């Protein structure tokens, strides 16, 4: 292979996310629960920034939190930090132009992923959103999780803050996350007539002293990483020996995922699902309930979280494998949207997450018992299966069914 091509391929491989079977050692990964921990952490990182900030978010809301984070980004830009903000055209469709103008005036570079939204089509192109929530600062620290830039940590009436998680990553994995953010920014910029394209430059040496955790960064996109996140879940579930705890906001797994969970329960693994009790998307909520009977019959425990809106997308398996990220276990996340998760193989990280989930189930969850579920009203059963059928029909119209069928045949 010619030397130039070899260099090009090496660089291209470097920007690709890691595989969960190829963990990067030497990291420190810190769990952040809810916006109360997440927003102060990213704001402090912005205020320490000296060179560069990337922020990707599905929702950027014009509220107290949105303005707080916008102010921190502007302070950094005014210090001469290169600030890149990427938002999704659907999730952030209500963000006023005045906020974007305010950010751009002081030098914050902003782009919108798929800004043109048509409410009259279910084509895959419209449904393919940028659902990632990523922050990187100065090659020193990265944040990945499910928390949007929105004031969801405040109590509204009798509804408490959204229940969610993110992680702060320090160590060599930061470079992988940062390069993924740069790559997506450059792709969107290129599609926007090259406005804001980032040119390659020398990366400063990290000052991080070192950690002991093995971690991987996984994405789902429509190119080389269509099934990476789902494959990591399935591999860990298939290898589980004692316990699987899975908390997910929008849970509508496909056949392979359901089969893997049922098989795990069948070989004696304790399988526990923490799902939404209060839902902001009723169709998906009732569609998920259509699957309860099958899971309960297999011996899987189901808890519904009722204190507030559950927005988490996390799992802990056998007390050492854990993942935190933006990917739901539903067709939108696993087969359409751009998602990002961090996987950590370390007991010191997994144990606190497992304990946090178990505490939430005990104090704020309601267990769904098989005997009670069988006796549910016929009307509720009908609504659940009708919702499931409608959602499958929507995905079929969008082209998901054909794409999913091709994927299963590979």
C-alpha positions as CSV (number, residue, x, y, z in Angstrom):
1,X,0.0,0.0,0.0
2,X,1.4,3.5,-0.9
3,X,2.6,5.4,2.1
4,X,0.0,8.2,1.6
5,X,-2.9,5.8,1.5
6,X,-1.7,4.0,4.6
7,X,-1.5,7.3,6.5
8,X,-5.0,8.2,5.3
9,X,-6.5,4.9,6.4
10,X,-4.7,5.1,9.8
11,X,-6.2,8.6,10.4
12,X,-9.7,7.4,9.3
13,X,-9.5,4.4,11.7
14,X,-8.4,6.7,14.5
15,X,-11.6,8.8,14.2
16,X,-13.9,5.8,14.3
17,X,-15.5,4.9,17.6
18,X,-14.2,1.9,19.5
19,X,-15.8,-1.5,19.7
20,X,-17.2,-2.7,23.0
21,X,-14.9,-5.7,22.6
22,X,-11.9,-3.4,22.2
23,X,-11.9,-1.4,25.4
24,X,-9.5,1.5,25.9
25,X,-7.7,1.2,29.2
26,X,-6.6,3.9,31.6
27,X,-9.7,6.1,32.0
28,X,-11.6,7.6,34.8
29,X,-15.4,7.6,34.3
30,X,-17.6,9.5,36.7
31,X,-21.3,8.9,37.0
32,X,-23.5,12.0,36.9
33,X,-27.2,11.6,37.9
34,X,-29.7,14.1,36.7
35,X,-29.3,17.7,35.6
36,X,-28.4,18.7,39.1
37,X,-25.0,17.0,38.7
38,X,-24.6,17.3,35.0
39,X,-25.1,21.0,34.3
40,X,-22.7,22.3,37.0
41,X,-20.1,19.9,35.7
42,X,-20.3,21.0,32.1
43,X,-20.5,24.6,33.0
44,X,-17.4,24.3,35.2
45,X,-15.6,22.6,32.3
46,X,-16.6,25.4,29.9
47,X,-15.2,27.9,32.3
48,X,-11.9,26.0,32.4
49,X,-11.6,25.6,28.6
50,X,-8.6,27.1,27.0
51,X,-8.7,25.8,23.4
52,X,-11.9,24.1,22.2
53,X,-15.4,23.0,23.1
54,X,-17.8,20.7,21.2
55,X,-21.4,20.5,22.3
56,X,-24.0,18.2,20.6
57,X,-27.5,18.0,21.9
58,X,-30.9,16.9,20.6
59,X,-32.8,19.5,22.6
60,X,-31.5,23.0,23.4
61,X,-34.3,24.8,25.2
62,X,-34.6,28.6,25.7
63,X,-35.2,28.3,29.5
64,X,-33.1,28.9,32.6
65,X,-30.8,26.0,31.9
66,X,-30.5,26.8,28.2
67,X,-29.5,30.4,29.0
68,X,-27.1,29.3,31.7
69,X,-25.3,27.0,29.3
70,X,-25.4,29.5,26.5
71,X,-23.8,32.1,28.8
72,X,-21.0,29.7,29.7
73,X,-20.4,29.0,26.0
74,X,-20.3,32.8,25.2
75,X,-17.8,33.4,28.1
76,X,-15.5,30.8,26.6
77,X,-15.8,32.2,23.1
78,X,-15.0,35.7,24.4
79,X,-11.8,34.3,25.9
80,X,-10.8,33.0,22.4
81,X,-11.9,29.4,22.8
82,X,-13.2,27.7,19.6
83,X,-16.8,26.8,20.5
84,X,-18.8,24.4,18.2
85,X,-22.5,23.8,19.0
86,X,-24.5,21.3,17.0
87,X,-28.3,20.9,17.6
88,X,-30.9,18.8,16.0
89,X,-33.4,20.4,13.7
90,X,-36.4,18.7,15.2
91,X,-35.5,18.4,18.9
92,X,-34.4,22.1,19.0
93,X,-37.0,23.4,16.5
94,X,-38.4,25.8,19.1
95,X,-35.0,27.4,19.9
96,X,-35.5,31.1,18.9
97,X,-33.3,32.6,16.3
98,X,-32.5,35.4,18.7
99,X,-30.5,32.9,21.0
100,X,-28.5,31.6,18.0
101,X,-27.8,35.1,16.9
102,X,-26.6,36.0,20.4
103,X,-24.3,33.0,20.4
104,X,-22.9,33.7,16.9
105,X,-22.3,37.4,17.7
106,X,-19.6,36.5,20.2
107,X,-18.0,33.8,18.0
108,X,-19.9,30.6,19.0
109,X,-20.2,28.5,15.8
110,X,-23.6,26.9,15.5
111,X,-25.0,24.3,13.1
112,X,-28.3,22.5,12.9
113,X,-28.6,18.8,11.9
114,X,-31.3,18.3,9.3
115,X,-33.0,21.7,9.9
116,X,-35.8,21.2,7.4
117,X,-38.8,19.4,9.1
118,X,-41.8,18.3,7.2
119,X,-44.7,17.1,9.5
120,X,-46.4,15.3,6.6
121,X,-44.0,12.5,5.9
122,X,-42.7,9.4,7.8
123,X,-39.8,8.8,5.5
124,X,-36.6,7.5,7.1
125,X,-34.8,10.7,6.2
126,X,-37.1,12.8,8.4
127,X,-37.0,10.3,11.3
128,X,-33.1,10.0,11.3
129,X,-32.3,12.6,14.0
130,X,-29.1,13.6,15.8
131,X,-30.1,12.3,19.2
132,X,-26.5,12.3,20.7
133,X,-25.7,14.3,23.8
134,X,-21.9,14.9,23.8
135,X,-19.6,17.5,25.3
136,X,-15.8,17.6,24.8
137,X,-13.5,20.2,26.3
138,X,-9.8,20.7,25.4
139,X,-9.0,17.0,24.9
140,X,-9.2,16.8,28.7
141,X,-12.7,15.8,29.5
142,X,-15.8,14.5,27.7
143,X,-19.4,14.1,28.8
144,X,-21.8,11.5,27.2
145,X,-25.3,10.6,28.3
146,X,-29.0,11.1,27.9
147,X,-29.4,14.6,29.3
148,X,-30.5,17.4,27.0
149,X,-29.9,21.1,27.6
150,X,-33.3,21.8,29.2
151,X,-34.4,22.7,32.7
152,X,-35.6,19.2,33.6
153,X,-34.0,19.3,37.0
154,X,-36.7,21.6,38.4
155,X,-39.9,20.3,40.1
156,X,-43.0,21.3,38.2
157,X,-46.2,20.9,40.3
158,X,-46.2,17.4,41.6
159,X,-43.8,16.2,39.0
160,X,-40.2,15.9,40.0
161,X,-37.1,16.3,37.8
162,X,-36.5,13.8,34.9
163,X,-34.6,10.8,36.0
164,X,-31.5,10.5,33.8
165,X,-27.8,9.9,33.8
166,X,-24.6,11.0,32.0
167,X,-20.9,10.3,32.5
168,X,-17.7,12.4,32.7
169,X,-14.8,10.8,31.0
170,X,-11.1,11.6,31.5
171,X,-8.3,9.7,29.9
172,X,-7.4,8.4,26.4
173,X,-11.1,7.7,25.4
174,X,-11.6,11.5,25.4
175,X,-9.7,11.7,22.1
176,X,-12.0,9.1,20.5
177,X,-15.1,11.0,21.6
178,X,-13.7,14.3,20.5
179,X,-12.7,13.1,17.1
180,X,-16.3,11.7,16.6
181,X,-17.7,15.1,17.5
182,X,-15.3,16.8,15.1
183,X,-16.2,14.4,12.3
184,X,-19.9,14.9,12.7
185,X,-19.5,18.7,12.8
186,X,-17.4,18.6,9.7
187,X,-20.0,16.5,7.9
188,X,-22.8,18.8,8.8
189,X,-20.7,21.8,7.9
190,X,-19.8,20.3,4.5
191,X,-23.5,19.7,3.8
192,X,-24.1,23.3,4.7
193,X,-21.8,24.5,1.9
194,X,-18.6,24.1,4.0
195,X,-19.6,26.7,6.6
196,X,-17.6,26.0,9.8
197,X,-15.6,23.0,8.5
198,X,-12.9,22.1,11.0
199,X,-9.4,21.7,9.6
200,X,-7.1,19.1,11.2
201,X,-4.5,20.5,13.6
202,X,-2.0,19.3,16.1
203,X,-3.7,17.9,19.2
204,X,-2.3,19.2,22.6
205,X,-1.0,16.5,25.0
206,X,-3.6,15.7,27.7
207,X,-2.6,16.5,31.2
208,X,-4.8,13.8,32.7
209,X,-2.7,11.8,35.3
210,X,-4.4,8.5,34.6
211,X,-7.2,6.1,35.6
212,X,-7.8,2.4,35.8
213,X,-11.1,1.9,34.0
214,X,-11.6,0.1,30.7
215,X,-14.1,2.0,28.6
216,X,-15.4,2.1,25.0
217,X,-17.3,4.8,23.0
218,X,-20.0,3.4,20.8
219,X,-22.1,5.3,18.2
220,X,-25.0,4.4,15.9
221,X,-25.0,6.0,12.5
222,X,-26.1,5.1,9.0
223,X,-22.7,4.2,7.7
224,X,-20.2,1.9,9.4
225,X,-21.9,1.7,12.8
226,X,-25.5,0.8,12.1
227,X,-25.7,-1.9,14.8
228,X,-22.8,-1.3,17.2
229,X,-24.8,-0.3,20.2
230,X,-27.4,-3.0,19.8
231,X,-24.6,-5.6,19.2
232,X,-22.8,-4.5,22.4
233,X,-26.0,-5.0,24.4
234,X,-26.7,-8.4,22.9
235,X,-23.2,-9.6,23.4
236,X,-23.3,-8.6,27.1
237,X,-26.8,-10.1,27.6
238,X,-25.7,-13.4,26.0
239,X,-22.7,-13.6,28.3
240,X,-24.6,-12.6,31.5
241,X,-24.3,-15.1,34.3
242,X,-26.1,-13.6,37.3
243,X,-27.9,-10.3,36.8
244,X,-29.1,-7.8,34.1
245,X,-30.5,-4.5,35.1
246,X,-31.8,-2.3,32.3
247,X,-33.4,1.1,32.6
248,X,-34.8,2.6,29.4
249,X,-37.1,5.5,28.7
250,X,-38.6,4.2,25.4
251,X,-38.4,0.4,25.4
252,X,-39.7,-1.4,22.3
253,X,-37.0,-4.0,21.5
254,X,-37.0,-6.0,18.3
255,X,-37.2,-9.8,18.1
256,X,-33.5,-10.5,18.7
257,X,-33.3,-8.3,21.8
258,X,-36.5,-9.8,23.3
259,X,-35.2,-13.3,22.6
260,X,-31.8,-12.5,24.2
261,X,-33.5,-11.3,27.4
262,X,-35.9,-14.2,27.6
263,X,-33.0,-16.7,27.0
264,X,-31.0,-15.0,29.9
265,X,-34.0,-15.4,32.2
266,X,-34.4,-19.0,31.1
267,X,-30.9,-19.9,32.1
268,X,-31.3,-18.5,35.6
269,X,-30.1,-14.9,35.2
270,X,-32.1,-12.3,37.1
271,X,-33.4,-9.8,34.5
272,X,-34.8,-6.6,35.8
273,X,-36.4,-3.8,33.6
274,X,-37.0,-0.3,34.9
275,X,-39.4,1.4,32.5
276,X,-41.6,4.5,32.3
277,X,-44.6,4.9,34.5
278,X,-45.3,8.5,33.6
279,X,-44.9,9.0,29.9
280,X,-44.6,12.0,27.7
281,X,-45.2,9.9,24.6
282,X,-48.3,7.8,25.2
283,X,-48.2,5.8,21.9
284,X,-44.7,4.4,22.7
285,X,-45.7,3.9,26.4
286,X,-48.7,1.7,25.6
287,X,-46.8,-0.1,22.8
288,X,-44.1,-1.1,25.3
289,X,-46.8,-2.5,27.6
290,X,-48.0,-4.8,24.9
291,X,-44.7,-6.8,25.5
292,X,-45.1,-7.0,29.3
293,X,-47.0,-10.3,29.2
294,X,-44.3,-12.1,27.2
295,X,-41.5,-10.8,29.5
296,X,-43.4,-11.6,32.7
297,X,-44.1,-15.1,31.5
298,X,-40.4,-15.6,31.0
299,X,-39.7,-14.6,34.6
300,X,-38.4,-11.1,33.9
301,X,-39.1,-8.5,36.6
302,X,-40.6,-5.2,35.5
303,X,-40.8,-2.0,37.5
304,X,-42.4,1.2,36.3
305,X,-40.9,4.5,37.6
306,X,-43.7,6.9,38.7
307,X,-41.9,9.7,40.6
308,X,-41.2,11.6,37.5
309,X,-40.4,11.1,33.8
310,X,-37.8,8.4,33.3
311,X,-35.4,9.5,30.6
312,X,-32.5,7.2,31.4
313,X,-30.8,4.8,28.9
314,X,-28.5,2.7,31.1
315,X,-27.7,-0.9,32.0
316,X,-25.6,-2.9,34.4
317,X,-24.8,-6.6,33.7
318,X,-23.1,-8.9,36.2
319,X,-21.9,-6.0,38.4
320,X,-19.1,-5.0,36.1
321,X,-20.4,-4.2,32.5
322,X,-22.3,-0.9,32.3
323,X,-23.5,1.5,29.7
324,X,-24.7,5.1,29.8
325,X,-25.8,7.0,26.8
326,X,-28.5,8.4,24.5
327,X,-29.7,5.2,22.9
328,X,-33.2,4.0,23.7
329,X,-34.0,0.3,23.1
330,X,-36.5,1.1,20.3
331,X,-36.5,1.2,16.5
332,X,-35.9,5.0,16.4
333,X,-32.7,4.7,18.4
334,X,-31.4,1.3,17.2
335,X,-32.1,1.7,13.5
336,X,-32.6,5.4,12.6
337,X,-31.1,8.1,14.9
338,X,-27.5,9.1,15.6
339,X,-26.8,7.9,19.1
340,X,-23.8,7.7,21.4
341,X,-23.1,5.5,24.5
342,X,-20.1,4.9,26.7
343,X,-19.6,1.3,27.9
344,X,-17.5,0.7,31.0
345,X,-16.1,-2.6,32.2
346,X,-15.3,-1.9,35.8
347,X,-16.9,-2.9,39.1
348,X,-16.1,0.5,40.7
349,X,-18.2,2.2,38.1
350,X,-20.9,-0.4,37.6
351,X,-21.7,-1.0,41.3
352,X,-22.8,2.6,42.2
353,X,-25.0,2.7,39.0
354,X,-26.6,-0.6,40.0
355,X,-27.3,0.6,43.5
356,X,-28.8,3.8,42.2
357,X,-31.1,1.9,39.9
358,X,-32.1,-0.6,42.7
359,X,-32.8,2.2,45.1
360,X,-35.1,4.0,42.5
361,X,-37.0,0.7,42.0
362,X,-37.5,0.2,45.7
363,X,-38.5,3.8,46.6
364,X,-40.1,5.1,43.4
365,X,-40.9,2.1,41.3
366,X,-44.0,-0.1,41.1
367,X,-43.5,-3.7,40.3
368,X,-45.7,-5.2,37.7
369,X,-46.7,-8.7,38.8
370,X,-47.6,-11.4,36.3
371,X,-50.8,-12.4,38.1
372,X,-52.1,-8.8,38.2
373,X,-51.0,-8.2,34.6
374,X,-53.0,-11.2,33.3
375,X,-56.1,-9.7,35.0
376,X,-55.8,-6.3,33.5
377,X,-58.9,-4.8,31.9
378,X,-59.5,-5.9,28.3
379,X,-59.7,-2.2,27.3
380,X,-56.1,-1.6,28.4
381,X,-54.9,-4.7,26.7
382,X,-56.6,-3.5,23.5
383,X,-55.1,0.0,23.7
384,X,-51.6,-1.6,24.2
385,X,-51.8,-3.8,21.2
386,X,-53.4,-1.1,19.1
387,X,-50.5,1.2,20.0
388,X,-48.0,-1.5,19.2
389,X,-49.7,-2.1,15.8
390,X,-49.8,1.6,15.0
391,X,-46.2,2.2,15.9
392,X,-45.1,-0.8,13.7
393,X,-47.3,0.5,10.9
394,X,-45.6,3.9,11.2
395,X,-42.2,2.3,11.1
396,X,-43.2,0.2,8.1
397,X,-44.4,3.3,6.2
398,X,-41.1,5.0,7.0
399,X,-39.2,2.1,5.5
400,X,-38.0,0.7,8.8
401,X,-39.5,-2.7,8.3
402,X,-37.7,-3.3,5.0
403,X,-34.4,-2.0,6.5
404,X,-34.8,-4.2,9.6
405,X,-35.6,-7.2,7.4
406,X,-32.4,-6.8,5.4
407,X,-30.4,-6.4,8.7
408,X,-31.8,-9.7,10.1
409,X,-30.9,-11.5,6.9
410,X,-27.2,-10.5,7.1
